[in-house]
Structures are given as C-alpha cells and as structure tokens.
Amino acid sequence: MKVNVMSDILKANDLLAQDIKEMLKKKQIVSWNIMGSPGSGKTSILERLIPMLPGDVKAAVIEGDLATSRDAERIAKTGVQSTQINTQGACHLDAAMVRTALEKIDLDDISILFIENVGNLICPAGFSLGETGRIIVSSITEGDDKPEKYPSMFKNAHVVLLNKIDLKSQTNFRIDNFTREMKKINPQADIMQISATNGSGFTELVNWVVGRLL
Amino acid sequence: MHELSIAEELLDIIFKNAGKAGISKVSVVNLKIGEYAGIYPDSLEFAFEVLSQEKMTQGARVNIERIAPRFICQKCQSIVSRDKEKCEHCGSEEITMQGGDELEIVSFEGD
C-alpha cells in the first residue's frame, strides 16, 4: 500500500515557529534571526547597534552558541535583556529552543528581539524560528562568492550586512561581484556596507531597523 | 550536518501516518530533496538506517529525487543555465532562482 504524505520534513518545527511568530506579533515585537559564519561579526554588530537604538526602543537578545556564554556576557554589558541557548554542539537553533528561551524574557518590556543563531552558513537556514525576518552577516574577509556558494542562507535574507568594510582595501573583495550574485539568489534583499569596528554604515542600519518596528 | 535530526523528523512523520493507514512494515520511502537544501543524501540515508533499527522502517529503501534550482530570466521567462551571468536568450541580467531548497516526504509504501 502506498501512502501519499506530501509534507515538509521540518513541518513540526515550522508549526511551532508559526506559533512563536503569531505570539510575538500580538505583542508587537519585531524579531530578527541573525545568521552568518563564525567570526563574521554578528555579536559585535549587536554590541554597537543596540546602544544606538532610540531610548524608547527596548531590545532583547537570544544568543545561540555551541558551548560558551561569552556572547551573552558581551551583550549583557549593553544593558538589555539577554539569554543564552547552549546548543551543546548542535549546528543550528530551532523553534523549540527559542520557545524555551522566550520564557526567560519579559516580552511586555520589549519591541525588538534579536536572535543570534549559531555561526554557520548552512544548517540554520532550514529552521524557521518564528522570526519576522532574517539578517545575514557576511564579512568582507570571507570573499565575494558566498551568495552562490550558500544560496539557502542568502535566499531568504531581508538584509545582508557586509561587515568589516574597513578592511576592503586589504582584500580582493569586489562589491559588484557580491551584488550580482545576490541579485540572482535574492533580488529583494537590501545590502548594507558596515563596519562594527569603526561604526561606518551604522546610522543607516539603525534607520533600517527602526523603520521596521511594528 | 544535521541529517540525524532530519531523519528523526522523517521517521516521526512516517510512524504517525503508518498508524493511521494500518501499515506495520514500511518498504519504500520517497523523498524530494533540493540540491540547495544543505542535506547530503548518503548521510541522511545512513541516519535513517541507524534510527530504523528494530522499527517498522528497518530495511526500507529510501528513494531520493534531487531537485535542481531553476534560474529564470525575469525579462523573457527562459530557463538560464546555472553558471551563466546573463540570459542566453535575451541577454538580460535579471535572473532569479526558484526552488532547490525542497526537503519533503512525498510518500511511502508498505503493508
């Protein structure tokens, strides 16, 4: 006997993510799933961005990490609510982990939630966390050929942050190569050139984030 | 990388649906997996086999249909080869990618 199923294998995660998404929407919280390679600058970007947000915009951060709580400690210094998910070696966050982490955050106090995923350009792409959208961090030193090499990661990005732009002259990175590949994979995504080290591009980034509050 | 957790989800779906259909032994599982889904088929098959020990899916064959992403010219709607920067038909650079990230169970067979 043949049984037709026609189901996404990750449907269980998607359903849970949908619940999270609706719950956050009800509370008028915009949530961003931040993904990128290890060392691309995800935490450094948050460290610079959060203090630049307008005073009435309260943020919280969920930090996904394999084993340490270093990133959460760095974020805690910015004064916002932060909580750590240790994936104990798992390569990505999933919706169930985020649901548990959300219990530790006072959601009535915030209007924006950043979820920093595990540093990895492959696995996190398949798992929805109930986010409003995806922020992909790709640093100049990683090379300009990443969108076509990791299409599943770049395909659903709302914005790509080209970090470490201050190092561009030290590399053979070509912005036009990167934008051409992005156009093919995901023409809707915004691309912003920033440096978490010297702060360039952050005024635009703050405006981008504030412009998307619910 | 996370083929083991994908295989767990897959088995969950099969067990639930097999119960409803009155199937106690699964012989074939048909999947559709995009080339850009980040899944290595051999690894998924291996995880499936390991997790199926002493279960109704033990010994079941896993058929995987690989789905290539389609690159489509937004000007003339032709299909463009993956390695081309411009549409071979009209020369446009407005090319977008569709599909290739499928991760689906289509059906399974058993008694």
Interface residues (C-beta under 8 A of the other chain):
Chain A: M1 K2 V3 N4 V5 M6 S7 D8 I9 L10 K11 A12 N13 A90 C91 H92 N120 I122 C123 A125 G126 P151 S152 K155 R180 K183 K184 I185 N186 P187
Chain B: M1 H2 S5 I6 E9 L10 D12 I13 I14 N17 A18 A21 I23 L31 Y36 A37 G38 P69 F71 E85 E93 E94 I95 T96 M97 G100 D101 L103 E104 I105 V106 S107 F108 E109 G110 D111
